[in-house]
Amino acid sequence: ALATADRFYHPVMGFVATDNAASTFCDLNWTSAPMRFDSRGVRILRKSGSSPATNPNDLSAHVVADGSAFPGVAGYWRDRPGTGTYSYTIWVTYDEFGSGTTERYSGYLTSTVTVT
């Protein structure tokens, strides 16, 4: 068995943003991270263009999901950014110490889509 003192915060897997075919909508899909006692939600940021956010507190990005909860449908979110090219970034948020706030973030995944 491997033991480590390092903490690990599971990210989602397979994050993909796709054009929805319905005017100006984008579908975000992923495989959820394992639920833990400190799992809080997902944080999703959107930026115009092909350069995604790499910091969960990027003030130049639009907050799609704030990290305080999981979406009603696991692994799915529909966004309506308008037409154009957008980059999405997703993190899983964790409340490690039971404070009711986000204290830790997983690693991130990104996806870029052109919405028509």
N, C-alpha and C positions, 0 to 999 in steps of 0.2 A: 504494500500500500504506500501511496505517496502522500506525505503530509507537508503542508506549507503554511507559513504565517501570512502569506499574501492573500488579500481579499480579491474575489473575482465577481464581477457584476455582468451577468449574462446579457449579451445583445440579442436582438431579434436575428432571424436568418432569412435570406432570400428576399430582401426588400426590393420591390419593383414598382415603379410609377408608370402607368399606361394611359394613353389617350382614351377617353371613354366613348368616343363616337357621338355621344350626345353633346351638343354645342357647349364648349368652354369647360367641360368637366374632366377631371383626372381621377383615376382610381389608384389607390395605394394598397398594396398587398404585401404581406410578410408572414413568416412562421413565428409565432410568439415564443419568447424566451420562457424557460421553466418558471412557474410561479414559486415564490419563496415568501417567507414571513415578512420580508422587508420590501417586496415588490410594490410599487406605487402606481405606475402608469407608463405611458409613452409620451415622449416629447418629439414633435415633428416641426421642423422649420422649412420654409420655402424661400428660395431666392430666385430672382429673375436671372436668366442666362444659364451657362453651363458650369459655373463655379459654385459648388455647394458650400453651405456653412460647415465648419469643422469645430465650432465651439457652441455648446448648447445655450450660451447666453449672448450669441451674436445679435447685436442691436440693429444690424442692417437687414436682418431676415424677418419675414412675416411668420408669426407663430400660428401654426395650423392646429396643433394639440399641445397644451401647456405642460403635460407631464403629471397632472394631478389625478388622472384616472386612465383606465383602459377604455378603448372604444366599445360600444355596445355589441358589435360583431367582432370577435377575436380575429386579429390579423387583417383588418380592413378599415379603410377610411376613404371617403369620397370628398374631394376638394373641388372648388370652382374658382380657379385662378384667372380665368379669361384666356384668350388665345396668346400663344407665344411659347418660348422655351423656358422651362423652369427646372431648378435643381432642388430636390428634397433630401433632407437628412433626418434620420430617426435615431433616438436613444431610448433605452429603457431607463426609467427613473426608480430610485430606491430610497426608502426612508429607513436608513440603517439603525437609527437610535430611537425611533418611535416618537419623533417630534411632530409628525403630521405635515412635514415639509420634505421637499426633495433634498437629500444630502449627498447622494452619489449618482453618477451616470454610468451606464455601460459604455463600451466602445460604440462607435457610430457606423451606420451604413448609409450610402447615398444612392440616388437614382435620378437621372435626368430624362425629361420627357418634353416633346413638343405637342402642345395642346391646340387643337383646331376648333 
